[in-house]
Structures are given as C-alpha cells and as structure tokens.
C-alpha cells in the first residue's frame, strides 16, 4: 500500500508569491551570508532589505566548506565564521528580524553539516520558533528526504529544491517531490557567481519545469546587474541575486575587513537598482501598471 500524500506547509513564501501574482509582479530574492562581516551589521542589513525592494530574503548559513559556492560567497562565509557567527546566532538573527518584520519570508540556505551537528531535530524546532519559512540545503538529494526534508515539512518549514541545466526529464520528478515554496532554478552549470545566464536557455528550462509543477520558479546564479534581473524576470517568477551582494559587502570593508559607513548604503542601493530592473520589466509588459504602480 502506498503512503498517503504528505500535506505541504503553507508559509509566508506562498503568501508572498500569491500577493505578487495578483499584482502581476515578480519576486526579488536577495541572498546574504548571516554574520557577514559581523552580526550587528548583518542584522542591520537584512532589516533594510525589504524597504530596498527585496521580497524574499535568503540567509546563508556560514560553513567552512561551501562546495557549490564561488569565491565571493566562500569568502563571505569565512568572514562570518571569523566574526564568530554560528548557526545558533543565525537563528537569533531571524528572531530579532521577526520583532520588526512579520511578513517578509526568510529562507536559510547552506549545507547539512552544521544542521546535523546542531542536531537536526532540535534545529528544525528552533528554526520554526525563530520564524524561518524555508530551507535550501544543497548537499541533500531527494533520496535523503527522510533525513531533513520530511521532518522540516512536519515543522511547517518549506523545503526548496534546486533544479539545474543537467536536471533532465527523468530526474525532474524526483527533484519536485516534496518540494514546496518555490523551485530554485540554477541558471548555469558550476559554482555561484562565475558566469552570466543565457536568457533564452533559462526561458526554455523554466517553461519545462513549470509544465511539471504549479510551484513558482525563481532563477539564480550569475545575476548581477539591473539589466540581467530585468531579462530574467521576464521569463521567471522570481530572480535570485547573491554573489553581487556579497561582493558589494566585501568591497565596502576597510583594510581590516570591518564594516564602514558605505556597507549598508552600497548594498541597499544595489538592491534598489535590481528591484527597479525587475519592476521595469513588469511595467514594460503592462503599460497601465507602469503608470499606476510606484517602484519600491
């Protein structure tokens, strides 16, 4: 006898995409590493991201060996770890954020090792209590769903899976099983932040995925500019930007790796520009909305 279909959680992520769909808008998903370059600067930054135009916040869980990430995000993890950031601190950061912002979804992204050590069962309860909406754990395949994915769903936390250019039609059903919140389409093969996405290829892949699932599809890896964000937004439900933001953080630091008065300003300015690019794409498709809807 087959197991009954598992009920997937409904989180702020679902409500966010539903609200955006009603407004004919696409999501800007911003990634920063928790604790980069220090706890207080990082918390101040994520508190400012929604006003700058971020619809969903991905918060990286610092790890010493982030194998899927490029040099920029690897360096951000190292800065955070040197500053004393831990997984417990990251959950505390989410709790502090939730005191002022109840609605913006937060997704934790990273690797399984810190969660396993936490350990996983307690981590999920603490994450739910802190106000975490979703998890992206890049080194846990669908075959390991019993390890973290299914327990996360039971705690009301979405488990967001990555699809890549090499995810063929035979593999895609496994990737989509138990996935909730949204599907994260990786627009390039390889590590983060090293190549620019091919928009035509992205559109074909997004269309293929959306034919198999009602979930929104957000596209990331390689999106750095307002123009790229605009192009990707035209063919996806959301645009994920990470390496460009952590690079902006790195470039704002002083010679000792400490935050400066430019750190928050430069990152939020980039987020505003990306948001304008996405919204400009929407307005180009609907001139009525262009006239009536202000940019965030």
Backbone torsions as a table, in degrees:
resi	resn	phi	psi	omega
1	UNK	NA	132.6	-178.9
2	UNK	-75.7	152.8	178.9
3	UNK	-72.2	146.6	177.1
4	UNK	-63.8	149.8	-180.0
5	UNK	-64.6	132.1	-177.3
6	UNK	-75.8	135.8	176.7
7	UNK	-77.3	125.2	-178.9
8	UNK	-84.8	147.0	-177.9
9	UNK	-70.6	152.5	172.1
10	UNK	-109.8	119.6	-172.6
11	UNK	-124.6	-176.9	174.4
12	UNK	-59.1	-27.3	178.7
13	UNK	-61.7	-47.4	179.5
14	UNK	-62.0	-44.3	-179.7
15	UNK	-65.3	-36.3	179.4
16	UNK	-62.2	-50.4	-179.2
17	UNK	-66.1	-35.0	177.1
18	UNK	-64.1	-44.4	179.4
19	UNK	-64.2	-42.6	179.4
20	UNK	-64.1	-39.6	179.6
21	UNK	-62.3	-40.0	178.8
22	UNK	-63.2	-30.4	-179.6
23	UNK	-92.9	5.1	-176.7
24	UNK	56.6	42.2	-179.0
25	UNK	-117.5	159.2	175.2
26	UNK	-109.4	159.2	-176.0
27	UNK	-91.8	138.6	166.3
28	UNK	-100.7	117.3	179.8
29	UNK	-107.0	117.9	-176.6
30	UNK	-107.8	133.6	178.2
31	UNK	-108.9	129.7	166.8
32	UNK	-137.3	155.5	179.3
33	UNK	-87.6	128.7	179.4
34	UNK	-60.1	129.6	177.4
35	UNK	86.3	6.6	178.8
36	UNK	-99.0	120.6	-1.3
37	UNK	-87.0	-9.8	177.0
38	UNK	-155.5	166.0	-173.6
39	UNK	-58.8	-49.5	-171.6
40	UNK	-70.1	-39.7	176.2
41	UNK	-64.5	-41.5	-179.3
42	UNK	-63.4	-43.7	178.2
43	UNK	-64.6	-43.0	178.0
44	UNK	-60.2	-37.5	-179.3
45	UNK	-67.3	-49.6	-176.9
46	UNK	-66.1	-28.5	175.3
47	UNK	-65.4	-27.6	-177.8
48	UNK	-90.5	-17.1	-174.2
49	UNK	-60.7	-43.3	-179.5
50	UNK	-60.3	-42.4	179.5
51	UNK	-66.1	-26.9	178.2
52	UNK	-78.2	-15.1	177.4
53	UNK	127.5	1.1	178.7
54	UNK	-75.0	130.6	177.6
55	UNK	-92.6	-33.5	178.9
56	UNK	-136.6	139.8	178.8
57	UNK	-109.0	123.3	168.1
58	UNK	-96.3	126.2	-177.9
59	UNK	-114.7	114.5	-178.5
60	UNK	-71.4	136.3	174.6
61	UNK	-91.1	108.7	-174.8
62	UNK	-56.1	137.8	-178.8
63	UNK	-146.4	145.9	-174.1
64	UNK	-73.5	-18.0	-176.3
65	UNK	-136.8	66.6	-177.4
66	UNK	-78.9	84.9	-166.2
67	UNK	-68.1	-24.0	-178.5
68	UNK	-90.4	-3.4	-174.0
69	UNK	-101.7	148.2	177.6
70	UNK	-80.0	-176.7	-174.8
71	UNK	-57.9	-37.5	-176.1
72	UNK	-64.8	-47.5	-178.2
73	UNK	-74.9	-33.7	173.5
74	UNK	-58.3	-44.7	-179.9
75	UNK	-64.7	-35.9	179.4
76	UNK	-66.0	-37.7	176.1
77	UNK	-63.6	-41.7	179.6
78	UNK	-64.7	-40.8	177.9
79	UNK	-62.3	-43.8	-178.8
80	UNK	-64.3	-43.5	-179.4
81	UNK	-65.1	-39.7	176.9
82	UNK	-63.5	-30.5	178.6
83	UNK	-80.7	0.7	176.5
84	UNK	92.6	12.1	-179.0
85	UNK	-69.4	134.5	177.1
86	UNK	-126.8	171.3	177.0
87	UNK	-65.7	-35.8	176.6
88	UNK	-62.9	-42.3	176.8
89	UNK	-62.7	-35.7	179.4
90	UNK	-64.7	-41.9	176.7
91	UNK	-66.9	-36.8	175.6
92	UNK	-61.7	-36.7	178.7
93	UNK	-63.8	-41.5	177.1
94	UNK	-63.4	-43.3	178.9
95	UNK	-60.3	-42.7	179.1
96	UNK	-65.1	-40.5	177.4
97	UNK	-60.7	-41.0	-176.4
98	UNK	-67.6	-18.8	177.8
99	UNK	-65.1	-28.3	-178.2
100	UNK	-110.4	-18.3	-174.3
101	UNK	-139.6	107.8	-178.8
102	UNK	-91.7	-22.6	-166.4
103	UNK	-96.7	-33.4	-174.6
104	UNK	-69.1	123.9	179.6
105	UNK	-66.7	143.5	174.2
106	UNK	-122.9	128.3	177.6
107	UNK	-116.7	128.1	174.4
108	UNK	-89.9	130.9	-178.0
109	UNK	-124.9	136.4	177.8
110	UNK	169.1	-141.7	-170.3
111	UNK	-124.6	160.1	-169.8
112	UNK	-75.6	-28.5	-172.5
113	UNK	-52.6	-51.4	179.7
114	UNK	-61.5	-32.8	179.0
115	UNK	-70.4	-42.7	179.5
116	UNK	-60.4	-41.5	-178.2
117	UNK	-71.7	-25.4	-171.8
118	UNK	-54.2	-55.0	14.0
119	UNK	-99.8	178.8	-167.1
120	UNK	-59.6	-45.7	-175.6
121	UNK	-61.2	-44.1	179.5
122	UNK	-71.3	-38.2	177.8
123	UNK	-56.1	-45.9	-177.5
124	UNK	-63.1	-40.6	178.0
125	UNK	-66.4	-42.0	178.8
126	UNK	-66.9	-38.0	179.4
127	UNK	-65.4	-43.0	178.4
128	UNK	-63.5	-42.2	-179.8
129	UNK	-66.0	-32.1	-179.2
130	UNK	-73.9	-24.8	-178.3
131	UNK	108.1	23.0	175.5
132	UNK	-75.7	136.9	-177.9
133	UNK	-102.5	-28.7	-176.1
134	UNK	-154.0	163.4	177.9
135	UNK	-129.5	138.6	166.4
136	UNK	-122.8	112.3	-179.0
137	UNK	-120.3	102.8	-162.4
138	UNK	-73.5	-18.3	-176.6
139	UNK	-105.8	19.1	174.1
140	UNK	-114.4	106.7	-179.8
141	UNK	-76.5	167.7	179.6
142	UNK	-56.5	-29.4	180.0
143	UNK	-64.5	-15.7	179.7
144	UNK	-106.3	25.7	-176.7
145	UNK	-58.0	-32.5	179.8
146	UNK	-63.6	-23.9	-175.0
147	UNK	-70.0	-44.7	-175.2
148	UNK	-143.5	-40.5	-174.1
149	UNK	-58.1	-55.7	-176.7
150	UNK	-65.2	-42.9	174.5
151	UNK	-60.9	-34.2	177.1
152	UNK	-64.3	-44.8	178.3
153	UNK	-59.6	-38.5	178.5
154	UNK	-64.9	-26.2	177.5
155	UNK	-88.7	1.7	179.4
156	UNK	83.7	21.3	-179.7
157	UNK	-109.9	126.9	178.2
158	UNK	-68.2	146.8	175.4
159	UNK	-115.0	112.9	-172.1
160	UNK	-101.1	127.4	-175.4
161	UNK	-105.5	152.1	175.9
162	UNK	-93.1	135.1	165.9
163	UNK	-113.4	145.4	-174.1
164	UNK	-128.1	171.8	176.1
165	UNK	-58.9	-19.6	179.6
166	UNK	-96.3	3.0	177.4
167	UNK	-79.8	97.0	-175.5
168	UNK	-83.8	-179.8	-175.0
169	UNK	-65.7	-23.7	176.3
170	UNK	-75.9	-34.0	-177.0
171	UNK	-86.0	-29.1	-172.5
172	UNK	-55.7	-43.2	179.2
173	UNK	-57.5	-38.0	177.9
174	UNK	-65.8	-39.8	179.3
175	UNK	-63.6	-38.0	-176.0
176	UNK	-80.7	-22.0	-180.0
177	UNK	-63.1	128.6	179.9
178	UNK	68.3	2.0	175.3
179	UNK	-75.1	140.4	178.6
180	UNK	-146.5	167.2	-177.5
181	UNK	88.0	-75.9	172.4
182	UNK	-163.1	166.3	172.6
183	UNK	-99.1	131.7	179.0
184	UNK	-97.6	109.4	177.9
185	UNK	-92.6	121.8	178.5
186	UNK	-84.1	114.3	-168.1
187	UNK	-77.2	-13.3	-179.2
188	UNK	-134.6	155.3	173.4
189	UNK	-85.5	132.6	179.1
190	UNK	120.6	-159.3	-175.2
191	UNK	-89.9	167.5	-176.0
192	UNK	-67.5	148.0	166.0
193	UNK	72.2	19.2	-174.7
194	UNK	-112.0	-18.5	-177.9
195	UNK	-139.3	164.2	174.7
196	UNK	-97.5	142.8	-179.0
197	UNK	-73.2	147.5	172.1
198	UNK	-90.3	112.1	-170.2
199	UNK	-63.6	-41.0	-179.5
200	UNK	-63.8	-41.8	177.7
201	UNK	-66.0	-39.5	178.0
202	UNK	-61.3	-44.5	-179.4
203	UNK	-60.1	-43.2	179.0
204	UNK	-61.3	-42.5	-178.1
205	UNK	-71.0	-40.4	178.2
206	UNK	-62.3	-43.9	178.1
207	UNK	-60.6	-40.0	179.5
208	UNK	-64.5	-42.3	179.9
209	UNK	-68.1	-43.9	-176.8
210	UNK	-67.1	-21.2	174.8
211	UNK	-71.0	-15.4	-176.2
212	UNK	-110.0	-7.9	-177.1
213	UNK	-151.4	146.9	173.8
214	UNK	-82.1	-3.5	-177.3
215	UNK	-69.2	148.4	170.9
216	UNK	-62.8	152.4	176.3
217	UNK	-118.9	120.2	175.8
218	UNK	-106.9	141.9	-174.1
219	UNK	-113.8	131.0	178.6
220	UNK	-140.4	-172.9	-175.4
221	UNK	76.2	108.8	172.0
222	UNK	96.4	-6.0	179.5
223	UNK	-84.1	118.7	-174.8
224	UNK	-127.3	-24.0	-170.8
225	UNK	-121.2	164.1	175.7
226	UNK	-57.1	-41.2	-177.7
227	UNK	-68.2	-41.5	177.3
228	UNK	-65.5	-41.6	178.3
229	UNK	-60.2	-41.5	178.9
230	UNK	-61.3	-44.4	-177.7
231	UNK	-66.8	-43.5	-179.3
232	UNK	-68.3	-37.8	-179.5
233	UNK	-61.3	-25.8	-179.2
234	UNK	-70.0	-18.0	-176.3
235	UNK	-127.1	6.4	-179.1
236	UNK	-137.1	170.0	179.0
237	UNK	-86.3	-16.8	-179.8
238	UNK	-160.2	158.9	179.2
239	UNK	-124.0	128.6	-179.5
240	UNK	-105.6	128.6	178.3
241	UNK	-126.5	125.5	-179.1
242	UNK	-132.2	-61.5	-174.6
243	UNK	-57.4	-38.0	-179.9
244	UNK	-63.4	-35.8	-179.0
245	UNK	-73.3	-44.9	-178.8
246	UNK	-70.1	-28.8	173.9
247	UNK	-66.2	-39.9	177.6
248	UNK	-63.1	-39.4	174.7
249	UNK	-59.7	-49.8	-176.9
250	UNK	-58.6	-41.6	-176.7
251	UNK	-71.9	-16.0	-179.2
252	UNK	-90.2	-8.9	-173.8
253	UNK	-79.1	157.2	177.9
254	UNK	-81.1	-175.5	-175.7
255	UNK	-65.5	-15.5	178.6
256	UNK	-101.8	8.8	178.8
257	UNK	78.1	18.3	-179.5
258	UNK	-97.1	154.1	178.3
259	UNK	-65.2	149.7	175.8
260	UNK	-122.6	-179.1	178.8
261	UNK	-69.7	-7.9	177.6
262	UNK	-89.9	-15.7	-170.3
263	UNK	-60.6	-56.9	-178.1
264	UNK	-67.5	-40.2	-176.9
265	UNK	-64.1	-46.6	-176.2
266	UNK	-66.4	-40.5	-178.5
267	UNK	-69.9	-46.1	-179.5
268	UNK	-66.5	-31.3	176.0
269	UNK	-64.3	-41.4	177.6
270	UNK	-64.8	-41.6	178.8
271	UNK	-62.0	-41.6	177.5
272	UNK	-60.6	-42.4	179.5
273	UNK	-63.7	-44.6	178.3
274	UNK	-62.6	-41.7	178.7
275	UNK	-61.9	-42.2	178.3
276	UNK	-63.6	-37.1	177.5
277	UNK	-63.0	-43.0	178.9
278	UNK	-66.3	-45.2	-178.5
279	UNK	-69.2	-32.4	176.4
280	UNK	-64.4	-37.6	176.8
281	UNK	-60.4	-41.9	-180.0
282	UNK	-66.4	-43.2	-177.3
283	UNK	-65.7	-33.7	177.9
284	UNK	-62.7	-32.1	179.8
285	UNK	-78.5	-22.1	-176.7
286	UNK	-140.4	97.0	-176.1
287	UNK	-63.2	-25.0	177.3
288	UNK	-66.8	-44.9	178.3
289	UNK	-64.6	-35.3	179.4
290	UNK	-59.3	-35.9	-177.9
291	UNK	-81.3	-29.4	-170.4
292	UNK	-99.8	-26.8	-171.4
293	UNK	-101.4	120.1	177.4
294	UNK	-72.8	152.7	174.4
295	UNK	-77.9	148.7	176.6
296	UNK	-81.1	NA	NA
